[in-house]
Amino acid sequence: MADEQNTVSDLADLGTITGAAAPAPASEAGEEAPAAPPVRTGPAAVLREKEVDAQGRAYATGRRKDAVARVWLKPGTGKIVVNGRDQEVYFARPTLRLVINQVFDVAERAGQYDIVATVKGGGLSGQAGAVRHGISQALAKFEPELRSAVKAAGFLTRDPRVVERKKYGRAKARRSFQFSKR
């Protein structure tokens, strides 16, 4: 067995076994330690690729509470369509529209992309959060260099808070039944 013969008791032995030169230990006489690998100072290398379908759209799924949104993003004029209706009609409250458009404000891409989304489940607030999550994911797929800015704003993270289930022996999830003295 060759494995039993190759025992390592020192770093120098490791170098002879693998066939590579062992790193020389730094002496106490002030000899410099081996240099660290060079640090990149130029533009950040994009680790991810642009993910688009045959029509040039980026697709992503967003979730919040019980709502699930399927989002398609493509270059355009800034039109957002949710379940076949314009965003002003579907999300009548201005705060919900503000939630959806936060991603574009952070990425400085307001009015540059068209969004088509289908949402189901949950209420309007959860649906707006799901659409925002989907837009964030799709924008990061369409323009990978924007991922760090969108991630720093916290839009790529799915909000894990969901409604707690009702327990037996309780009126709601945690509320007890009303106490009756008689």
KAFEN-V462845 format. One line per field, one symbol per residue. phi: phi as a letter, one per 40 degrees, with the letter a starting at -180 (. if undefined). psi: psi as a letter, one per 20 degrees, with the letter a starting at -180 (. if undefined). burial: # if it has 16 or more other ideal C-beta (glycine too) atoms within 10 Angstrom, else .. Layout:
phi->???
psi->???
burial->???
This chain:
phi->.cccccbbbaccccccccgbccccccccchcccdccccccbccccccbbcbbcccgbbbabbbafbcbbbbbbacabgcbbbfgbcccccbccccccccccdcccccfbcgbbcbbbbbaggbcccccccccccccccccccbdccdccccccgcccccccbccccccgbcbcbcccccbcb
psi->phhhhmqpirhhhghhgijqpqppqprijjpqrqqqqqppiaqppohqqpoqahjkqpqqpqqpcjqppppppqqbjjppppljqqhhggnhphhhhgggihghggilkpjiqqppqpqqqaahghhghgggggggghhhhgnhiighghhhijiippoiprpqqpqqjqgbgiprqppoh.
burial->........................................................####.####.########.....###....#..##....##.######.##.#...#####.#..#..###################..##.##....##..........................
